[in-house]
Amino acid sequence: MEALYGRQIVMTKEDQDTLDCTYQSRRGLFIDSKITCQRCGSHFSKEIARLPTQDYYCPYCIQFGRITSQSYLVSQEEKENPPRLVTFTWQEMLTPAQQEVSCNVLSNFQQHKHSLIWAVTGSGKTEMIFAVLRYCLQNGGRAAIASPRIDVCRELYPRINEVFPKENTLLLYGNSNEIYRYNALTICTTHQLFHFYHAFDLLIIDEIDAFPYEGDKRLAFAQKNALKKNGKYVYLSATPPTHLLRSLKETFCIEKLPVRFHKRPLVVPQLIWYENWKYCYQSNWKIKKFIFYLKKLLQDNNVLVFCPSIYYMQKLYTKVGEFFHSSEIECVSAQDKYREEKVQRMRKGEYRILFCTTILERGVTFDHISVIIMGANHNIFSKSVLVQIAGRVDRKGAYHYGQVLFFYNQQTQAIGEACDEIKRMNRLAKESLFV
């Protein structure tokens, strides 16, 4: 029964009696003085999770289906798969810097070591994992690339499919159209890892520092469950937080790359004081400064305008619509059911201006783009978010004078640290042997 290989499915005792294969069964909830959920690792008191039947349930992972004290997590030990031929069609060349990181990560995996690829935005992290993916698959292994962001998974899927065209790659996220099937290569959101148990020989976590993964103990628990006992991690990040680097120091090989593949430096943000940014949509006078800079950027590139909230984005979008033709501008957020279509249309150049929330802070690439952050001092814009947003500019192709503007009315630690990190990475890149 391949559907159980490396999966954990919630079943009752009666459900298990209908299975015609060997399987492993674990209690869904471990009950002692407190209750521990075996699916998400949460600990909680009996008082907050008692059902009218006097059974208990886990309130923390209920979005994946209710698990109670009468439930079991059923899985099946995966069969050993022999080495095989893997079709690999990528014809491009890695830069010397990328090649060194790629070789190191492959060597680490072969020596049963975990890796962190700490590489600046636009350095080509995806291309640097091709070698270790190919090796894992060729040796009968099972691999997954997981990201906290649905949009990152959607971006990765066609790229991986193109490079490994015969792998029948599976794409899984909350509302995806695909039904689970057993396969060797999976791309999924980190939340989908709750459904796996001892499944992967290689688990690549892209954007390890991104919300909602960062700081979520339940997602970290799911990730550990999804890895085989002898499996290995490869983490990818352009902005790993200090606490993560400290926690990985003894157990991970850290492969650092400060150079973008085209060898141009990261674009350093321009800090522009804007006293009325919060209320600039209220009058033509208050919006005047924004319109001036926006038109200036549009002379060379299209523009992404990052906003601190959906409410603010919609207000700003409506006001700016008074100055531009409706066909030139659009807005998008995580609540937008047409967000994938809008991003594709922006990528094709059908819009000149796209207002967005932090949904587009990472994992997406646009040609000929400049960036504005409205209210860079807002607390939603952490150091890593600011660095990631700045990294949307000049990612590929010829140089097109892309700029990054931080509009702010209060200096914050995040703004200072983001600018310092970008400048520091540029210095490291300049000093690198590969430049």
Residue pairs with C-beta under 8 A, 6 or more apart in sequence:
1 19
1 20
1 21
1 23
1 76
2 181
2 182
3 9
3 180
3 181
3 182
4 21
4 23
4 74
4 75
4 76
5 76
5 77
5 78
5 79
5 182
5 199
6 75
6 76
6 78
6 142
6 182
6 196
6 197
6 198
6 199
6 200
6 226
7 75
7 76
7 180
7 195
7 196
7 197
7 199
8 39
8 73
8 74
8 75
8 195
8 196
8 197
8 225
9 73
9 74
9 75
9 195
10 28
10 39
10 65
10 66
10 67
10 71
10 72
10 73
10 74
11 25
11 71
11 72
11 73
11 74
12 70
12 71
12 72
13 70
13 72
15 74
16 23
16 25
16 72
16 74
19 74
21 76
22 76
23 74
23 75
23 76
24 74
24 75
24 76
24 77
25 72
25 73
25 74
26 38
26 72
26 73
26 75
27 38
27 69
27 71
27 72
27 73
28 37
28 38
28 39
28 58
28 67
28 68
28 69
28 71
28 72
28 73
29 35
29 36
29 37
29 38
29 56
29 57
29 58
29 67
29 68
29 69
29 71
30 36
30 37
30 38
31 46
31 56
31 69
34 43
34 44
34 45
34 46
35 43
35 44
35 45
35 46
35 49
35 56
35 58
35 69
36 42
36 43
37 44
37 58
37 60
37 61
37 67
38 73
39 58
39 61
39 64
39 67
39 73
39 194
39 222
40 58
40 60
40 61
40 194
40 218
40 221
40 222
41 217
41 218
41 220
41 221
41 222
42 58
42 60
42 61
42 218
44 58
44 59
44 60
46 56
48 59
49 56
49 57
49 58
49 59
50 56
51 57
51 68
55 68
55 69
55 70
56 68
56 69
57 66
57 67
57 68
57 69
58 66
58 67
58 68
60 218
61 67
61 194
61 218
64 191
64 194
64 195
67 73
73 197
75 197
75 198
77 198
78 142
78 198
78 199
78 228
80 140
81 140
81 141
81 142
81 184
82 140
83 138
83 139
83 140
84 137
84 138
84 140
85 138
86 134
86 137
86 138
86 164
86 166
86 167
87 164
87 165
87 166
87 167
88 130
88 134
88 163
88 164
89 162
89 163
89 164
89 165
90 127
90 130
90 162
90 163
92 127
94 102
94 124
94 127
94 128
95 124
95 259
95 261
95 263
95 434
96 434
97 123
97 257
97 259
97 261
97 432
97 434
98 123
98 124
98 127
98 128
98 257
98 261
100 434
101 117
101 119
101 128
101 255
101 257
102 127
102 128
102 129
102 130
102 131
102 132
103 131
104 115
104 253
104 255
105 115
105 117
105 128
105 129
105 131
105 132
105 234
105 253
105 255
106 131
106 132
106 135
108 114
108 115
108 232
108 253
109 115
109 132
109 135
109 136
109 202
109 232
109 234
110 135
112 230
112 232
113 232
113 252
113 253
114 232
114 233
114 234
114 235
114 248
114 251
114 252
114 253
115 232
115 233
115 234
115 235
115 252
115 253
115 254
115 255
116 208
116 234
116 235
116 236
116 237
116 240
116 248
116 252
116 253
116 254
116 255
117 125
117 128
117 129
117 234
117 235
117 236
117 237
117 255
117 257
118 237
118 238
118 240
118 254
118 255
118 256
118 257
119 125
119 128
119 236
119 238
119 255
119 256
119 257
119 258
120 238
120 257
120 258
120 259
120 260
120 266
120 391
120 425
120 429
121 238
121 260
121 266
121 362
121 387
121 388
121 390
121 391
121 392
121 395
122 260
122 261
122 262
122 266
122 391
122 394
122 395
122 396
123 238
123 257
123 259
123 260
123 261
124 260
124 261
125 206
125 236
125 238
126 156
126 159
126 206
127 261
128 257
129 145
129 204
129 234
129 236
130 163
132 202
132 234
133 143
133 145
133 160
133 164
133 185
133 202
133 204
134 164
136 142
136 143
136 201
136 202
137 143
137 164
137 167
137 184
137 185
141 184
141 201
141 202
142 184
142 185
142 199
142 200
142 201
142 202
142 228
143 184
143 185
143 186
143 200
143 201
143 202
143 203
143 204
144 185
144 186
144 187
144 188
144 193
144 196
144 199
144 200
144 202
144 203
144 204
144 226
145 156
145 160
145 186
145 187
145 188
145 204
145 206
146 187
146 188
146 189
146 190
146 192
146 193
146 203
146 204
146 205
146 206
146 223
147 153
147 156
147 189
147 190
147 205
147 206
147 207
147 210
147 363
148 189
148 190
148 207
148 210
148 211
148 212
148 213
148 214
148 219
149 189
149 207
149 210
149 359
149 362
149 363
150 173
150 174
150 189
151 339
151 340
151 343
151 359
151 360
151 363
151 364
152 206
152 207
152 210
152 362
152 363
152 364
153 171
153 173
153 187
153 188
153 189
154 171
154 340
155 363
155 364
155 365
156 187
156 206
156 363
157 169
157 171
157 187
160 167
160 169
160 185
160 187
161 167
161 169
164 185
167 183
167 184
167 185
168 183
168 185
169 183
169 185
169 186
169 187
170 178
170 180
170 181
170 183
170 185
170 186
170 187
170 188
171 178
171 186
171 187
171 188
172 178
172 180
172 186
172 187
172 188
172 189
172 192
173 188
173 189
173 191
173 192
174 189
174 191
180 195
186 200
190 205
190 213
190 219
190 222
190 223
191 219
191 222
193 219
193 222
193 223
193 225
193 226
194 222
194 225
196 222
196 225
196 226
197 225
197 226
198 225
198 226
198 227
198 228
198 229
199 226
199 227
199 228
200 226
200 227
200 228
200 231
201 228
201 230
201 231
201 232
202 231
202 232
202 234
203 223
203 226
203 227
203 231
203 232
203 233
203 234
204 233
204 234
204 235
204 236
205 213
205 223
205 233
205 234
205 235
205 236
206 236
206 363
207 213
207 236
207 237
207 362
207 363
208 214
208 235
208 236
208 237
208 240
208 244
209 237
209 239
209 240
209 241
209 244
209 384
210 362
211 358
212 219
213 219
214 241
227 233
233 252
235 248
235 252
237 244
238 362
238 387
238 388
238 391
239 383
239 384
239 387
239 388
239 421
241 384
245 254
248 254
258 425
258 426
258 428
258 429
258 432
259 429
259 432
259 434
259 435
260 266
260 394
260 395
260 429
262 396
263 429
263 434
263 435
264 394
264 399
265 426
265 429
265 430
266 390
266 391
266 422
266 425
266 426
267 390
267 393
267 394
267 402
267 403
267 404
267 422
268 404
268 419
268 422
268 423
268 426
269 373
269 376
269 386
269 390
269 404
269 405
269 406
269 418
269 419
269 422
270 403
270 404
270 405
270 406
271 376
271 406
271 408
271 415
271 419
272 293
272 405
272 406
272 407
272 408
273 408
273 409
274 280
274 289
274 290
274 407
274 408
274 409
275 409
276 286
276 289
276 409
277 290
277 374
277 375
277 407
277 408
277 409
278 312
278 375
278 409
279 286
280 286
280 287
280 289
280 290
280 316
280 319
280 374
281 287
281 312
281 315
281 316
281 318
281 319
281 320
282 319
287 319
287 320
287 323
290 320
290 372
290 374
290 407
291 320
291 323
293 372
293 405
294 303
294 305
294 320
294 353
294 372
297 303
297 370
297 372
297 403
297 405
298 352
298 353
300 368
300 370
300 400
300 401
300 402
301 368
301 369
301 370
301 400
301 401
301 402
301 403
302 346
302 349
302 351
302 352
302 353
302 354
302 366
302 368
302 369
302 370
303 352
303 353
303 354
303 369
303 370
303 371
303 372
304 346
304 354
304 356
304 360
304 366
304 369
304 370
304 371
304 372
304 392
305 316
305 353
305 354
305 355
305 356
305 371
305 372
305 374
306 356
306 357
306 358
306 360
306 361
306 371
306 372
306 373
306 374
306 381
306 389
307 313
307 316
307 355
307 356
307 357
307 374
307 375
308 357
308 374
308 375
308 378
308 380
308 381
309 357
309 380
310 333
310 335
310 357
312 374
312 375
313 331
313 333
313 355
313 356
313 357
314 331
316 355
316 374
317 329
317 330
317 331
317 355
320 329
320 353
320 355
321 329
324 352
324 353
327 350
327 351
328 351
328 352
328 353
329 351
329 352
329 353
329 354
329 355
330 342
330 345
330 346
330 351
330 353
330 354
330 355
331 354
331 355
331 356
332 338
332 339
332 342
332 343
332 354
332 355
332 356
332 357
332 359
332 360
333 339
333 356
333 357
333 359
334 357
334 359
336 342
339 359
342 351
342 354
343 354
343 360
343 364
345 351
346 354
346 366
347 365
347 366
347 367
349 367
349 368
354 360
358 380
358 381
358 385
358 389
360 392
361 385
361 388
361 389
361 392
362 388
362 391
364 392
365 392
365 395
365 396
366 392
366 395
367 396
367 397
367 400
368 397
368 400
368 402
369 392
369 393
369 402
370 393
370 402
370 403
370 404
370 405
371 389
371 390
371 392
371 393
371 402
371 403
371 404
371 405
372 405
372 407
373 381
373 386
373 389
373 404
373 405
373 406
373 407
374 407
375 381
375 407
375 408
375 409
376 386
376 406
376 407
376 408
376 412
376 415
377 408
377 409
377 410
377 411
377 412
377 414
377 415
381 389
381 414
381 415
382 414
383 413
383 414
383 417
383 418
383 421
385 414
386 406
386 414
386 415
386 418
387 418
387 421
387 422
389 404
390 404
390 418
390 422
393 402
393 403
393 404
394 400
394 402
406 415
408 415
429 435
